[in-house]
Amino acid sequence: MRTLISTAFISLDGVVEAPGGEPGYRNSGWTFKNVEFLPEAFEIKGREQQEATAMMMGRISYEAFSPVWPDMEDFADYKVMPKYVVSTTLAEENLVSNWGETVILRSLDEVAALKETEGGPIIIHGSATLNQALSDAGLIDRYHLLVFPLLLGAGKRLFSATDKDTQKLRLVEHEAYANGLQKNVFDVVR
């Protein structure tokens, strides 16, 4: 069984929208505009590329990342690994050809079936709507959260507001940094 890992830059009030400067969002670029950069706080991002064996995202994140990430040295390890895009609307002809094997999954049932296959961890990048759906369906196994000392007030949240039963998490790794960032790695308790 494969492990599904959600990784996110997240504000203290749960916002994950537009951390890298994507245009058109109220707080776009909040990860670098408002917090001093400390390389050691981002060590987990390099480790994720080394440990993951595949990457998953929703259509909106795919459309944002696919024109840029294939040519970025910072994401070189992701270029060669298989990618899964969960979307009911993305067409095969809209997939880029320079980013390795990409498979479109059309439902959460297909994600659940993928988890049952042999292979290593699958890392989920971006994709607030997908993360909410996967979390609500109980399909996420681990969270890698870099929590920024900001209250953004508005924007897409990592977790839905769905009325559901409590889901217990176990903190398995954590660290606080001089710039106020906190790394929190949680395993979902089943």
N, C-alpha and C positions, 0 to 999 in steps of 0.2 A: 504494500500500500504506500502511495506517495504522500508526502507532507506538503500541504498548501500553506505558504507563508505570505502574509500580508505585510508589506513594508511601506512605511509612510513617514513623511514629514508632517507633523501635526501641531497645531497651536494648542495651548492649554485648554481652550474651550472647544476643541474637537474639529476645527476647520482643517481641511486638507487641500482646498481648492487653490490652484495657481501658485504653488510655492516657488516655481522657477522663473517667473516673469512672463507667463503666457499673457498675451494681450486680451483686453476686454473684460477683465475682472477687477473688482473694487480694490482688492488688496494684493494684486499681482506682484510677485517677487518678494514676498514677505520674509523668506528665509535668508536673503542676503541684504535686504535694505535696512533691516531693523536689528540684526544680531551680528556681533563681531564673528568673523570666520576663525575657527580653530580647527586645524586639520584632524587632530586626534578625535574630535567629536564625530567625524564622518568615517572612521575606520570601518565601521560595520558595513558601509556601502560597498567597499572593495571586497570584503569578506563574502557578502551576498553573491557577488559575481563568481567567486571561486567555488562556493558551496552549492549554488543552484544548478540544476541540470536542464531547466526549462523556465520560460517566462510566460506569464499570463497577464492579459489586460483586457479592458473593454474597448469598444469601438472608438470612443472619443479619445482615449489615451493613445490607442494605436495610431489614429490619424494625426495626433500631435507629435508622437515620438518617431514614427517611421520615416518622416522626411529628414530627421536630424540625427538620431542616435546611431544609425549604421555607419556614419563617417566620423563619429566622435571617439577619440582615443580613450576617454574616460569610461566608455561603455564597450570597449573592444571585446570583452569576454561574452557579452550578450549577443554579439553579431552572429556567432556560430551556433548558439544553442537554439533548440526548437522554441517556437513561440505559439501560443494559443490565444486567439482573440475570441472573446465571448460576445456574440452579437447576433441579433435576429435580422439586422438590416445590411451589414457589410457584405459586399459582393466580392467573389473571388478575384475579379478583374481589378479591384481596387487595392489589392495587396502589392506591396513593393517587391521588387525582384532582387534587391541587394542586401537583404537582411536575414538570409537563411530561411529554413523551412518554417512555414506559417500555416497553421490549421485553424479554421473557423469552427467554433463550437456554438451551437444554436440554442442550447438550454442548460439549465443547472443540472439536469439529469446527465447530460454529456460530461459536465465537469465532474460529477460524482463518479461516473464510469471511468474517466481518466485517472482519478485518484486511486482506483482499484488496480491499475496496471503496475507493472514492474518499473522501477526507475527511482531517481533521487528527487530531492525537493523541487517544487515549482514555486517561483517567486512572483507575487502579484505587485505590479507597479502602477501608481496612479489609480484611476478607475474607482472613484468614490461610489458610484451607483452599483458597480459590480461588487465591490467590497461589502456594501450594505446587504445585497442579495445573498452573497456567499455566507456572510456572518449569520444572517437571519435563518439560513437553511442549515446551519451547523457544519459547513464544509471547510472552514478555516481552522487550521491546526496550531498556528503560531502567529504572533504579531511582533514585528520589529518596528518600534516606534521611536523616532527622534522627536521629542517634545520640545517645542520652542516656547520661551517665556513671553508669550504674547497672547492677548485676548483680541481676536480679530472681529468678533461680533457677527459677521456675515460671511456666508460662503458654504459650499458643500461640506458636509460632515462625514467623517469616516464611518460612524455608526448610525443606523436608522433610528427613528423615533417609534418604531413598531412596538406594540405592547406584547412582550414575550417573556418567557420564563427567564430567570437569572441564569447567566452563563458564568461559571467560575473560571478564573484564570490563575495560573501559577507563575510568579515572577522568577525567571531563571537566569537573568543577567540584567545588571543595571549599572549605571555610572552617571555622575553629575559632572559637568564641565564648568570652567571658570566663566564662560560666557552665558551661563544659565541654561544651556541645553541639557536635557536628560535623555539618556538611552534607556529604554525599557523593553526587554524582550520577555514576552509572556507566552507560555504554552496554554492551550485550551484544555481544561480538565474535563474528561469525558466520564 
